[in-house]
Amino acid sequence: MAVDYSALLYDPIYAELGVPATLTLADTDGAEVEITVYDQTRRKALSAGSAEVTSVEPSAFARIPELTGKGIAVRDCYGAVLTFNGRSWIVRNCKRQGSPNGEDFGEVLFLLKEMVSTDG
């Protein structure tokens, strides 16, 4: 019997740490889809040998099965607007993060670019 990593690992993480988000795909004339993301926009300390560096790349994780269930393919997320925790971001890249149950049951890492307001 195969282990269901979605139920054992991802469900509890997203239930505890996930935040509601709105994904607006670039080619949908503003149609919004509600998803849950794991916010990784804060800076993170990373060890690099004997030195410690701070990351500057904002990102967020989402579950691929949730996207698929809402009719969204990962490839369609490039250039989308992702809004959560009071801020909007442009998805500049997507990286699939596999699962022991297969790539389609894992997560996608959205690499984000902050949206800059053009209001005066």
Secondary structure, DSSP 8 states (H G I E B T S, - for coil): ----HIIIIIHHHHHHH-EEEEEE-TTSTT-EEEEEEEEE-S--EEEETTEEEE----EEEEEHHHHHHTT--GGGGTT-EEEETTEEEEEEEEEEE--TT-GGGSEEEEEEEE------
